[in-house]
Amino acid sequence: MPVQRLDGNAPASIEVETRPHGLLVKRMLLITFTVVLSLAASSELRVALAHDGLDPFEVVLLLIFLPLFGWISFGFVGSAIGFFTLISGEHAGFTAVPSPTSQLRCRTAVLMPVHNESVDAIFGRIREMTQSIHAAGGGEWIDFFVLSDSSPAHGQEEEAAWREVAGEAPIPVYYRRREQNIARKPGNIAEWVRRFGAAYECMLVLDADSLMSGNAIVGLVSIMEARPSIGLLQTVPMIIHARTLFQRWMQFASEAYGPIASAGLVWWSGSEANFWGHNAIVRTRAFAESCGLPELPGPPPFGGHIQSHDMVESALLRRRGWAVHMVMVRGSYEEFPPTFVDYAIRDRRWMQGNLQNLRLVGAPGLSWTSRLHLLIGVSAYAASPGWLLLLLATIARMAFSHNEGFAGSTLTGVLSLTVVLLFAPKIMGIIWILANTGRRRAFGGVSATLRSVALDVILAILFAPVMMMTQTAAWLSILLGRPSGWSAQKREPRRIEVREILPYLRPHIALGLLFAAVFLVDRITAIWLCPITLGLLAAPWLISLTSSESLAERISATGLLHVPPPDLGFEASKIEQFKTCASD
């Protein structure tokens, strides 16, 4: 697994040449519609602001607004395309992986990297997945590896659980713990590739909280065998085991709106899709020859080991000609952080990795689609400080230029269009769910679906400014040179008390008070800011309430946030039973 050059000249040899067909037209349509919407809105805003000439505050407003509206437009256009492909039947949505037409021919390894995770939860999932793989007919050809980066004490617990599970598993289950945790998860995978990769045609990479059915795993292996030009197949995992209100809300949103966004992404990315680092199958030789990651010069957070390795690895696979596809198949799941706090910690780590990738956008030999994926990853985090700057610039314009804030029909129209584009994917989600009898039933019926979407909209509006401020603070932390570190991710639910989280939300509350004070100067602007103000001031209580399991159960009992059951081929509740028994 040679280390790849990300500067200088691109590698001369190409392993497999795959040329996407018809994708250029699709991408030009996507970009054209995005640009047209962005320029139209920006032109309207310029006209609204320039009736008496542009002052410096208004120039700043325009410069910030254009890329922000472009980001919203890009998301809207992608979702609209996904919606039309789903509603027209061009894309089938989430489907079962076709069963292999013949017996598998090549060996595959399922890899689960772990780092100080709940031992009972990990091996409960492994127990069910190994049995499911065997039942699906893959037992002869598929081995399971647990790749631990845990501490020595935690490793002893893992090894004891592994001996128990491996002794009864119908397929081989191996365990090894690294003494030196070099380069985190990508280093863990790379070490396995160098030591054992030559024995396996493919490797299916999981996260510690991943869960996949045997049918999905065996089906993905058979696709890789039938299509030798494919280097990577990325599934779209749905959320499972949601217990807190925060998790159930995220689970409903991913089930209701995720298929639309995913179908749009599949439509324009084609054979140049992205890698999300888990719930994906990779051709081992292609990965070994293409994806050896170098260390970036300089200290963290911008130097050192590459954190958002998955996006870079998919770009490097494409650089050597391998196809990278995203597939929407049933039977692929992951857990979600139980609270907003746990989500923000993980998001901070992802942000650092994505900002680090700015240094790699210009790497030689990458396709322009791979560069676009890297830029999308960065822009997803650039939006939060951008919105905050836009709001502050609007208030400054009102205060220092003696102009009206959000008053004026044209400016109000632009803001209304922004709101429409932001919430249009949710409307598309409602239409997509209600258009099919089976889907309506799976989401609890028409009434339950509409009430669930209403609750989702309220939570989304209130949490948006909280996330904006949280991500902006993370940006400042990274720019000040503070790396995210590598702590074990908390996956077990816990109720967060208001007094516990309040000290960390002082900047949120201070900003909320600033926005509330705008009411004294301009009531129309204050009314537009009201949802943002309310979300910021209520942040401690929102985070505390959504961390509750009991509240989630009471809401669920009313039929709200109901989602289709998982398609795993086995009872997911058995894993919870195993965890309880193991703890006892």
C-alpha positions as CSV (number, residue, x, y, z in Angstrom):
1,M,0.0,0.0,0.0
2,P,2.3,2.7,-1.2
3,V,1.9,6.3,0.0
4,Q,0.3,8.4,-2.7
5,R,1.6,11.8,-3.9
6,L,-0.8,14.6,-3.4
7,D,1.6,17.2,-4.9
8,G,3.8,17.2,-8.0
9,N,2.8,14.9,-10.8
10,A,-0.2,12.5,-10.8
11,P,0.6,8.8,-11.0
12,A,1.3,7.8,-14.6
13,S,-0.4,4.3,-14.5
14,I,-4.1,3.9,-14.6
15,E,-5.5,0.6,-13.3
16,V,-8.9,0.6,-14.9
17,E,-10.4,3.3,-17.1
18,T,-14.1,4.0,-16.4
19,R,-15.8,6.8,-18.3
20,P,-19.2,7.9,-17.0
21,H,-21.9,8.1,-19.7
22,G,-24.3,11.1,-19.8
23,L,-23.1,12.5,-16.6
24,L,-21.7,15.7,-18.0
25,V,-25.1,16.8,-19.2
26,K,-26.6,16.0,-15.8
27,R,-24.0,18.0,-14.0
28,M,-24.3,20.9,-16.3
29,L,-28.1,20.9,-15.6
30,L,-27.5,20.8,-11.9
31,I,-25.0,23.7,-12.0
32,T,-27.0,25.7,-14.5
33,F,-30.2,25.6,-12.4
34,T,-28.1,26.4,-9.2
35,V,-26.4,29.4,-10.9
36,V,-29.7,30.7,-12.3
37,L,-31.5,30.6,-9.0
38,S,-28.5,32.2,-7.2
39,L,-28.0,35.0,-9.6
40,A,-31.8,35.8,-9.8
41,A,-32.1,36.1,-6.0
42,S,-28.8,38.1,-5.8
43,S,-30.0,40.4,-8.5
44,E,-33.3,41.0,-6.7
45,L,-31.4,41.7,-3.5
46,R,-29.0,44.1,-5.3
47,V,-32.0,46.0,-6.7
48,A,-33.6,46.2,-3.3
49,L,-30.5,47.6,-1.7
50,A,-29.3,49.9,-4.4
51,H,-32.3,52.2,-4.7
52,D,-30.3,54.9,-3.0
53,G,-26.8,53.6,-3.8
54,L,-24.8,50.8,-2.2
55,D,-23.0,51.5,1.1
56,P,-20.2,49.3,2.4
57,F,-22.6,47.3,4.6
58,E,-24.8,46.5,1.6
59,V,-21.8,45.4,-0.5
60,V,-20.8,43.0,2.4
61,L,-24.4,41.7,2.4
62,L,-24.3,41.0,-1.3
63,L,-20.9,39.3,-1.1
64,I,-22.1,37.0,1.7
65,F,-25.5,36.4,0.4
66,L,-24.5,35.0,-3.1
67,P,-22.5,32.0,-1.9
68,L,-25.0,31.2,0.8
69,F,-28.0,31.3,-1.5
70,G,-25.9,29.2,-4.0
71,W,-25.5,26.6,-1.3
72,I,-29.2,26.6,-0.6
73,S,-30.0,26.4,-4.3
74,F,-27.6,23.5,-4.9
75,G,-29.4,21.5,-2.1
76,F,-32.8,22.4,-3.5
77,V,-32.0,21.5,-7.1
78,G,-30.4,18.2,-6.0
79,S,-33.4,17.3,-3.9
80,A,-35.8,18.3,-6.6
81,I,-34.0,16.1,-9.1
82,G,-34.1,13.2,-6.6
83,F,-37.8,13.8,-6.0
84,F,-38.7,13.7,-9.7
85,T,-36.6,10.5,-10.2
86,L,-38.4,8.8,-7.3
87,I,-41.9,10.0,-8.0
88,S,-41.6,9.1,-11.7
89,G,-40.2,5.7,-11.1
90,E,-36.9,6.4,-12.8
91,H,-35.2,5.6,-9.5
92,A,-36.7,2.8,-7.3
93,G,-35.4,4.3,-4.0
94,F,-34.3,1.9,-1.4
95,T,-34.5,-1.7,-2.8
96,A,-33.3,-5.1,-1.7
97,V,-29.9,-6.1,-3.1
98,P,-30.4,-8.7,-5.8
99,S,-29.6,-12.3,-4.7
100,P,-26.5,-13.7,-6.3
101,T,-27.2,-15.8,-9.4
102,S,-24.5,-18.2,-8.4
103,Q,-22.2,-19.0,-5.5
104,L,-19.7,-16.4,-4.5
105,R,-16.2,-17.0,-6.0
106,C,-13.9,-14.6,-4.1
107,R,-13.1,-14.1,-0.4
108,T,-14.3,-10.9,1.4
109,A,-13.4,-9.5,4.8
110,V,-15.9,-7.5,6.9
111,L,-13.9,-5.0,8.9
112,M,-15.2,-3.3,12.1
113,P,-12.7,-0.8,13.6
114,V,-13.4,0.0,17.2
115,H,-12.1,2.5,19.8
116,N,-13.1,2.1,23.4
117,E,-16.7,1.3,22.4
118,S,-19.4,-0.5,24.4
119,V,-18.2,-4.1,24.3
120,D,-21.6,-5.6,24.7
121,A,-23.1,-3.5,21.9
122,I,-20.3,-4.2,19.5
123,F,-20.3,-8.0,19.9
124,G,-24.1,-8.1,20.0
125,R,-24.1,-6.6,16.5
126,I,-21.3,-8.9,15.4
127,R,-23.1,-12.0,16.6
128,E,-26.2,-11.1,14.6
129,M,-24.3,-10.1,11.5
130,T,-22.2,-13.3,11.4
131,Q,-25.3,-15.4,11.7
132,S,-27.1,-13.4,9.1
133,I,-24.2,-13.7,6.6
134,H,-24.2,-17.4,7.1
135,A,-27.9,-17.6,6.5
136,A,-27.6,-15.5,3.3
137,G,-25.1,-18.1,1.9
138,G,-21.9,-16.1,2.4
139,G,-20.4,-18.1,5.3
140,E,-17.9,-20.0,3.1
141,W,-16.5,-16.8,1.6
142,I,-16.8,-14.1,4.2
143,D,-14.6,-13.6,7.3
144,F,-15.2,-11.0,10.0
145,F,-12.4,-8.9,11.6
146,V,-12.6,-6.7,14.7
147,L,-9.8,-4.1,14.5
148,S,-9.3,-2.6,17.9
149,D,-7.6,0.7,18.7
150,S,-8.8,0.5,22.3
151,S,-6.9,0.9,25.5
152,P,-5.3,-2.2,27.0
153,A,-7.9,-2.5,29.8
154,H,-10.7,-2.1,27.3
155,G,-9.0,-4.5,25.0
156,Q,-9.1,-7.2,27.6
157,E,-12.9,-6.9,27.8
158,E,-13.1,-7.0,24.0
159,E,-11.0,-10.1,23.8
160,A,-13.1,-11.9,26.3
161,A,-16.3,-11.1,24.4
162,W,-14.6,-12.0,21.1
163,R,-13.7,-15.5,22.4
164,E,-17.3,-16.1,23.4
165,V,-18.7,-14.8,20.1
166,A,-16.1,-16.4,17.9
167,G,-16.6,-19.8,19.5
168,E,-20.2,-19.9,18.4
169,A,-20.1,-17.9,15.2
170,P,-20.9,-19.8,12.0
171,I,-18.2,-17.8,10.1
172,P,-14.6,-17.0,11.1
173,V,-14.3,-14.0,13.5
174,Y,-10.9,-12.6,14.1
175,Y,-9.7,-10.0,16.6
176,R,-6.5,-7.9,16.9
177,R,-5.7,-4.8,18.9
178,R,-3.0,-2.4,17.8
179,E,-0.4,-1.4,20.3
180,Q,0.2,1.9,18.6
181,N,-2.8,3.8,17.3
182,I,-1.1,5.4,14.3
183,A,-3.4,7.5,12.0
184,R,-6.6,6.5,13.8
185,K,-9.2,4.6,11.7
186,P,-7.5,5.0,8.3
187,G,-4.2,3.8,9.9
188,N,-6.1,0.8,11.4
189,I,-7.5,-0.1,8.0
190,A,-4.2,0.4,6.2
191,E,-2.4,-1.9,8.6
192,W,-4.9,-4.6,8.0
193,V,-4.6,-4.1,4.2
194,R,-0.8,-4.5,4.4
195,R,-0.9,-7.6,6.7
196,F,-4.0,-9.5,5.4
197,G,-5.4,-7.7,2.4
198,A,-3.9,-9.9,-0.3
199,A,-6.0,-12.8,0.9
200,Y,-9.3,-11.0,0.1
201,E,-10.7,-9.6,-3.1
202,C,-13.0,-7.2,-1.2
203,M,-13.3,-5.6,2.2
204,L,-16.6,-4.3,3.6
205,V,-15.8,-1.5,6.0
206,L,-18.1,-0.8,9.0
207,D,-18.1,1.6,11.9
208,A,-18.5,0.4,15.5
209,D,-22.2,1.4,15.4
210,S,-22.9,-0.1,11.9
211,L,-25.4,-2.9,11.3
212,M,-26.0,-4.7,8.0
213,S,-28.0,-7.6,6.9
214,G,-26.4,-10.7,5.5
215,N,-28.4,-10.4,2.3
216,A,-27.1,-6.8,1.8
217,I,-23.5,-7.9,2.4
218,V,-23.7,-11.0,0.2
219,G,-25.5,-9.0,-2.5
220,L,-22.8,-6.3,-2.5
221,V,-20.1,-8.9,-2.8
222,S,-21.8,-10.5,-5.8
223,I,-22.0,-7.0,-7.5
224,M,-18.3,-6.5,-7.0
225,E,-17.6,-9.9,-8.5
226,A,-19.8,-9.2,-11.5
227,R,-18.4,-5.6,-12.1
228,P,-14.6,-5.7,-12.0
229,S,-14.3,-2.0,-12.9
230,I,-16.0,-1.0,-9.6
231,G,-13.5,0.0,-6.9
232,L,-16.1,1.0,-4.2
233,L,-19.8,0.7,-3.5
234,Q,-21.1,3.1,-0.9
235,T,-24.5,2.3,0.7
236,V,-26.8,4.9,2.2
237,P,-27.2,3.8,5.8
238,M,-30.4,4.6,7.7
239,I,-30.6,5.3,11.5
240,I,-31.4,2.4,13.8
241,H,-31.9,2.0,17.6
242,A,-33.1,5.6,18.1
243,R,-34.1,6.0,21.8
244,T,-33.8,9.7,22.7
245,L,-36.0,12.4,21.2
246,F,-33.0,13.8,19.4
247,Q,-32.3,10.4,17.8
248,R,-35.9,9.8,16.9
249,W,-36.1,13.2,15.2
250,M,-33.0,12.5,13.2
251,Q,-34.2,9.1,12.3
252,F,-37.5,10.4,11.0
253,A,-35.8,13.1,9.0
254,S,-33.4,10.6,7.4
255,E,-36.2,8.3,6.5
256,A,-38.6,11.0,5.2
257,Y,-36.2,13.3,3.3
258,G,-33.0,11.2,3.0
259,P,-34.2,9.2,0.0
260,I,-34.9,12.3,-2.0
261,A,-31.5,13.9,-1.3
262,S,-29.8,10.5,-1.9
263,A,-31.5,9.8,-5.2
264,G,-30.4,13.3,-6.4
265,L,-26.9,12.6,-5.4
266,V,-26.9,9.2,-7.1
267,W,-28.3,10.9,-10.3
268,W,-25.5,13.4,-10.7
269,S,-22.5,11.6,-9.1
270,G,-22.8,8.3,-11.1
271,S,-19.5,6.4,-11.1
272,E,-17.8,9.3,-9.4
273,A,-19.6,9.1,-6.1
274,N,-18.2,9.7,-2.6
275,F,-17.1,7.4,0.2
276,W,-18.5,8.0,3.7
277,G,-16.0,5.7,5.5
278,H,-18.4,2.9,6.6
279,N,-21.2,0.6,5.3
280,A,-19.3,0.4,2.0
281,I,-17.6,-2.4,0.1
282,V,-14.1,-1.8,-1.4
283,R,-12.0,-3.7,-3.8
284,T,-8.9,-4.4,-1.7
285,R,-6.3,-4.3,-4.4
286,A,-7.7,-1.1,-5.8
287,F,-7.7,0.5,-2.4
288,A,-4.1,-0.8,-1.6
289,E,-2.7,0.6,-4.9
290,S,-4.6,3.9,-4.8
291,C,-5.2,5.0,-1.2
292,G,-2.1,5.1,0.8
293,L,-2.4,8.4,2.6
294,P,0.5,10.7,3.4
295,E,0.8,12.9,6.4
296,L,0.2,16.6,5.6
297,P,3.0,18.9,6.6
298,G,2.6,21.0,9.7
299,P,0.9,20.4,13.0
300,P,-2.8,19.7,13.5
301,P,-5.5,20.8,13.0
302,F,-4.5,21.5,9.4
303,G,-1.5,19.2,9.2
304,G,-0.7,15.7,10.3
305,H,-2.8,12.6,9.5
306,I,-5.7,13.2,7.1
307,Q,-9.0,13.0,9.2
308,S,-11.7,13.0,6.5
309,H,-9.8,10.2,4.8
310,D,-12.9,8.7,3.2
311,M,-13.5,11.6,0.8
312,V,-9.8,11.6,-0.2
313,E,-9.8,7.8,-0.7
314,S,-12.7,8.0,-3.1
315,A,-11.0,10.7,-5.0
316,L,-7.8,8.7,-5.2
317,L,-9.7,5.6,-6.5
318,R,-11.2,7.7,-9.2
319,R,-7.7,9.1,-10.0
320,R,-6.6,5.6,-10.9
321,G,-9.7,5.0,-13.0
322,W,-11.8,2.9,-10.6
323,A,-15.6,3.5,-10.5
324,V,-17.1,4.7,-7.3
325,H,-20.8,4.2,-7.0
326,M,-23.4,5.0,-4.4
327,V,-26.3,2.5,-4.1
328,M,-29.6,2.8,-2.2
329,V,-30.1,-0.7,-0.8
330,R,-32.1,-1.9,2.2
331,G,-30.3,-3.6,5.1
332,S,-27.7,-0.9,5.8
333,Y,-27.9,0.9,9.1
334,E,-26.0,2.9,11.7
335,E,-26.7,4.5,15.1
336,F,-26.9,8.2,15.6
337,P,-25.4,10.3,18.5
338,P,-27.9,10.3,21.3
339,T,-27.8,14.0,22.1
340,F,-27.0,17.3,20.4
341,V,-23.9,17.6,22.5
342,D,-22.6,14.2,21.3
343,Y,-23.5,15.1,17.7
344,A,-21.6,18.5,18.0
345,I,-18.5,16.7,19.3
346,R,-18.5,14.4,16.3
347,D,-19.4,17.3,14.0
348,R,-16.4,19.2,15.3
349,R,-14.1,16.3,14.3
350,W,-15.7,16.1,10.8
351,M,-15.3,19.8,10.4
352,Q,-11.6,19.7,11.1
353,G,-11.2,16.9,8.5
354,N,-13.2,18.7,5.9
355,L,-11.3,22.0,6.4
356,Q,-8.1,20.1,6.2
357,N,-9.1,18.8,2.8
358,L,-9.0,22.3,1.4
359,R,-5.3,21.7,1.0
360,L,-6.1,18.7,-1.2
361,V,-8.6,20.2,-3.6
362,G,-5.7,21.1,-6.0
363,A,-4.0,17.6,-5.8
364,P,-2.9,16.5,-9.3
365,G,-4.9,14.1,-11.3
366,L,-8.2,14.4,-9.4
367,S,-11.4,14.5,-11.5
368,W,-13.3,17.8,-11.2
369,T,-16.2,15.9,-9.7
370,S,-13.9,14.7,-6.9
371,R,-12.8,18.2,-6.3
372,L,-16.4,19.2,-6.2
373,H,-17.1,16.6,-3.5
374,L,-14.2,18.0,-1.4
375,L,-15.5,21.6,-1.8
376,I,-19.1,20.5,-0.9
377,G,-17.7,19.0,2.3
378,V,-16.1,22.4,3.2
379,S,-19.0,24.5,2.2
380,A,-21.4,22.5,4.4
381,Y,-19.5,23.9,7.3
382,A,-18.8,27.4,5.8
383,A,-22.6,28.1,5.7
384,S,-22.9,28.5,9.5
385,P,-20.4,31.4,10.0
386,G,-21.7,32.8,6.7
387,W,-25.3,33.0,8.0
388,L,-24.1,34.6,11.2
389,L,-22.1,37.2,9.3
390,L,-25.1,37.9,7.1
391,L,-27.3,38.5,10.1
392,L,-24.8,40.7,11.8
393,A,-24.2,42.7,8.6
394,T,-27.9,43.2,8.3
395,I,-28.2,44.5,11.8
396,A,-25.1,46.7,11.4
397,R,-26.5,48.2,8.2
398,M,-29.7,49.0,10.0
399,A,-27.9,50.5,13.0
400,F,-25.2,52.5,11.3
401,S,-26.7,53.4,7.9
402,H,-30.1,54.3,9.2
403,N,-31.7,51.9,6.7
404,E,-34.6,49.6,7.2
405,G,-33.6,46.1,8.1
406,F,-35.9,43.5,6.5
407,A,-38.5,46.0,5.4
408,G,-39.3,46.4,1.8
409,S,-41.3,44.2,-0.5
410,T,-38.4,43.1,-2.7
411,L,-36.1,42.2,0.2
412,T,-39.0,40.4,1.9
413,G,-39.6,38.5,-1.3
414,V,-35.9,37.4,-1.4
415,L,-36.1,36.2,2.2
416,S,-39.3,34.4,1.5
417,L,-37.8,32.6,-1.5
418,T,-34.9,31.6,0.8
419,V,-37.3,30.0,3.3
420,V,-39.2,28.2,0.5
421,L,-36.0,26.7,-0.9
422,L,-34.9,25.6,2.6
423,F,-38.2,23.8,3.4
424,A,-39.1,22.6,-0.1
425,P,-37.3,19.2,0.4
426,K,-39.6,18.6,3.4
427,I,-42.7,19.3,1.2
428,M,-41.3,16.9,-1.4
429,G,-40.8,14.3,1.3
430,I,-44.4,14.6,2.4
431,I,-45.6,14.2,-1.2
432,W,-43.3,11.2,-1.8
433,I,-44.5,9.4,1.4
434,L,-48.2,10.1,0.8
435,A,-48.0,9.0,-2.9
436,N,-47.7,5.4,-2.0
437,T,-50.0,3.3,0.2
438,G,-47.2,1.1,1.6
439,R,-45.1,4.1,2.5
440,R,-48.1,5.9,4.2
441,R,-48.6,2.8,6.4
442,A,-44.9,2.5,7.2
443,F,-44.9,6.1,8.5
444,G,-48.0,5.6,10.5
445,G,-50.6,7.0,8.1
446,V,-51.5,10.4,6.7
447,S,-52.2,12.1,10.0
448,A,-49.1,10.8,11.8
449,T,-46.9,11.8,8.9
450,L,-48.2,15.3,8.7
451,R,-47.9,15.8,12.5
452,S,-44.4,14.3,12.5
453,V,-43.3,16.7,9.7
454,A,-44.9,19.6,11.7
455,L,-42.8,18.6,14.8
456,D,-39.7,18.2,12.6
457,V,-40.1,21.7,11.1
458,I,-40.5,23.2,14.6
459,L,-37.4,21.4,15.9
460,A,-35.4,22.2,12.7
461,I,-36.2,26.0,13.0
462,L,-35.3,26.1,16.7
463,F,-32.1,24.1,16.4
464,A,-30.8,25.8,13.2
465,P,-29.4,28.9,15.0
466,V,-28.0,26.6,17.8
467,M,-26.1,24.7,15.2
468,M,-25.1,27.9,13.5
469,M,-23.5,29.2,16.6
470,T,-22.0,25.9,17.6
471,Q,-20.3,25.4,14.3
472,T,-19.1,29.0,14.2
473,A,-17.5,28.5,17.6
474,A,-15.9,25.3,16.3
475,W,-14.5,27.2,13.3
476,L,-12.9,29.7,15.6
477,S,-11.4,26.9,17.7
478,I,-9.9,25.3,14.6
479,L,-8.5,28.6,13.3
480,L,-6.9,29.1,16.7
481,G,-5.1,25.9,16.2
482,R,-7.0,23.6,18.6
483,P,-7.2,20.0,17.2
484,S,-10.3,17.9,17.9
485,G,-8.4,15.0,19.5
486,W,-9.7,11.4,19.4
487,S,-12.0,10.5,22.3
488,A,-14.3,7.5,22.3
489,Q,-17.7,8.4,20.9
490,K,-20.6,8.2,23.5
491,R,-23.5,6.2,22.1
492,E,-25.5,5.4,25.2
493,P,-28.4,7.7,26.0
494,R,-28.1,10.1,28.9
495,R,-30.3,12.9,30.0
496,I,-28.5,16.3,30.0
497,E,-29.6,18.7,32.7
498,V,-30.0,22.4,31.9
499,R,-27.5,23.4,34.6
500,E,-24.9,21.0,33.0
501,I,-25.1,22.5,29.5
502,L,-25.8,26.2,30.4
503,P,-22.2,27.3,30.9
504,Y,-21.3,26.1,27.4
505,L,-24.1,28.1,25.8
506,R,-23.3,31.5,27.1
507,P,-22.3,32.8,23.5
508,H,-25.6,31.4,22.2
509,I,-27.7,33.2,24.8
510,A,-25.7,36.4,24.4
511,L,-26.3,36.4,20.6
512,G,-30.0,35.7,21.3
513,L,-30.2,38.7,23.6
514,L,-28.6,40.8,20.9
515,F,-31.2,39.7,18.4
516,A,-34.0,40.3,20.9
517,A,-32.7,43.9,21.4
518,V,-33.3,44.6,17.7
519,F,-37.0,44.8,18.5
520,L,-36.2,48.2,20.1
521,V,-34.9,49.5,16.8
522,D,-36.7,47.8,14.0
523,R,-39.8,45.6,14.7
524,I,-40.0,44.1,11.2
525,T,-36.4,42.9,11.4
526,A,-37.0,41.6,14.9
527,I,-40.0,39.6,13.7
528,W,-37.9,38.0,10.9
529,L,-35.2,37.2,13.6
530,C,-37.8,35.8,16.0
531,P,-37.2,32.1,15.3
532,I,-33.5,32.6,15.5
533,T,-33.8,34.5,18.7
534,L,-36.1,32.0,20.3
535,G,-33.9,29.0,19.3
536,L,-30.7,30.7,20.8
537,L,-32.4,31.7,24.1
538,A,-34.1,28.3,24.5
539,A,-30.9,26.3,23.5
540,P,-30.2,24.8,27.0
541,W,-33.8,23.6,27.4
542,L,-34.0,22.3,23.8
543,I,-30.8,20.3,24.3
544,S,-32.0,18.9,27.6
545,L,-35.5,17.9,26.4
546,T,-34.3,16.2,23.3
547,S,-31.8,14.1,25.3
548,S,-34.7,12.5,27.1
549,E,-35.7,8.9,26.5
550,S,-38.9,9.1,28.4
551,L,-40.1,12.1,26.4
552,A,-39.3,10.3,23.2
553,E,-41.3,7.3,24.3
554,R,-44.3,9.5,25.2
555,I,-44.2,11.2,21.8
556,S,-43.7,7.9,20.0
557,A,-46.8,6.5,21.8
558,T,-48.9,9.2,20.1
559,G,-47.7,8.0,16.7
560,L,-45.3,10.8,16.1
561,L,-41.9,10.3,14.4
562,H,-42.9,6.8,13.3
563,V,-40.6,5.3,10.7
564,P,-40.6,2.1,8.6
565,P,-39.1,-1.0,10.5
566,P,-35.5,-2.0,9.7
567,D,-35.0,-4.6,7.0
568,L,-32.2,-6.7,8.5
569,G,-33.4,-10.3,8.0
570,F,-33.2,-10.7,11.8
571,E,-34.8,-9.0,14.9
572,A,-32.7,-5.9,15.8
573,S,-34.2,-6.1,19.3
574,K,-32.2,-9.3,19.9
575,I,-29.1,-7.2,20.0
576,E,-30.6,-5.1,22.8
577,Q,-31.5,-8.3,24.6
578,F,-27.9,-9.6,24.2
579,K,-26.5,-6.3,25.6
580,T,-28.8,-6.6,28.6
581,C,-27.9,-10.2,29.3
582,A,-24.2,-9.5,28.9
583,S,-24.4,-6.6,31.4
584,D,-26.3,-8.7,33.9
